[in-house]
């Protein structure tokens, strides 16, 4: 049995070839996808602004540590692509940044008295 690690993955991309319908839908929902919506979840949180140029998703992915960051990135990118395709939103290439939360070092600052 292999060890499971929890990864935080940010998937970034650009909108491309949006239909008028998709553009109108995204603009009508823009207030729900601003900075306050940024949180890491399994389902992913989508953020973008009114310019409709760039977007990002934030995911929590749990997978075998042996598979590592590459697998976590692939899973998150697949989730993002499925979400966008399911909503009829055209996009360019996706790229990811992955952080392994189980190996991340936390520096605690001492209290000054």
C-alpha positions, -999 to 999 in steps of 0.1 A, spaced: 0 0 0 14 33 -10 14 66 9 -11 92 -2 0 128 -4 -22 159 -6 -13 184 -34 -25 219 -40 -26 226 -77 -31 259 -95 -41 254 -132 -38 285 -154 -50 292 -189 -63 318 -213 -98 319 -228 -98 312 -265 -125 311 -291 -153 319 -266 -188 320 -283 -210 350 -276 -232 328 -254 -202 315 -233 -188 351 -230 -222 364 -218 -226 336 -193 -191 341 -179 -197 379 -176 -230 373 -158 -212 351 -133 -180 371 -129 -188 384 -94 -189 348 -82 -154 341 -96 -133 369 -83 -105 370 -57 -129 361 -29 -136 328 -46 -100 317 -45 -98 285 -24 -84 251 -29 -111 224 -31 -115 189 -47 -141 203 -71 -119 232 -79 -126 269 -77 -125 290 -109 -114 326 -109 -113 352 -137 -121 388 -142 -142 409 -166 -114 412 -192 -119 374 -200 -83 370 -209 -69 346 -182 -84 322 -157 -72 299 -130 -85 269 -110 -74 259 -76 -76 222 -67 -68 198 -39 -56 165 -53 -49 134 -32 -29 107 -50 -1 82 -44 32 99 -34 50 76 -58 31 92 -87 41 126 -74 35 161 -86 33 151 -123 2 130 -116 -14 156 -94 -9 182 -122 -24 158 -148 -54 151 -127 -61 188 -120 -56 197 -156 -81 170 -167 -106 182 -141 -102 218 -154 -105 208 -190 -136 187 -183 -152 216 -165 -145 241 -192 -155 218 -221 -187 209 -202 -196 246 -201 -187 252 -237 -158 275 -228 -129 276 -253 -94 278 -239 -58 276 -248 -31 253 -233 -33 247 -196 -3 248 -172 0 239 -136 19 247 -104 19 220 -78 27 221 -41 30 188 -21 15 198 13 29 167 30 65 177 23 62 214 26 83 229 53 66 254 76 87 280 93 72 292 126 85 326 137 93 329 174 76 354 195 95 384 206 89 393 242 
